[in-house]
């Protein structure tokens, strides 16, 4: 995964034509690049949250999944393709198991950290529906839980430090 090539963009999410390594995109001030965050909902009105393994935001709650659209040998991934790849890697979900995946909005996120890393992303917020069995990949997360959506939206507003910063920004699109 360290060899990922990501897509540089402007503040509106328009691809600039430049490709960079994921590492360059997250060092110093980085370069604004495309990213996605996804939130799955089930038929009970619950959302799927993950306690993510992360270099900076380790062992805190996040949305269902997050990644970057990648530059592949034959094309650049769309937000939907990146989301489906993310859900397969993080939960083993196959294409077709998740229903109604769609972009609900986009936002910019920038923050620098003491260790010389940063986030400098134009992030698409996607939602989808899923009611099946889950198996979290232990390489990406510690645990997961389904939480009532209204309870989650209240909790993330009242306790934002319990969640990844991009989750806090992303849910603003939902409310």
Buried (B, 14 or more C-beta within 10 A) or exposed (E): EEEBBBBBBEEEBEBEEEBBEBEBBBBEEBBBBBBBBBBBBBEEEBBBBBBBBBEBBEEBBBBBBBBBBBBEEEEBBBBBBBBBBBBBBBBEBEEEBBEEBEBEEBBBBBEEEEEEBBBBBBBBBBBBEBEEEBEBEEEBBEEBEBBEBEEBBEBBEEEBEEBBBBBBBBBEBBE
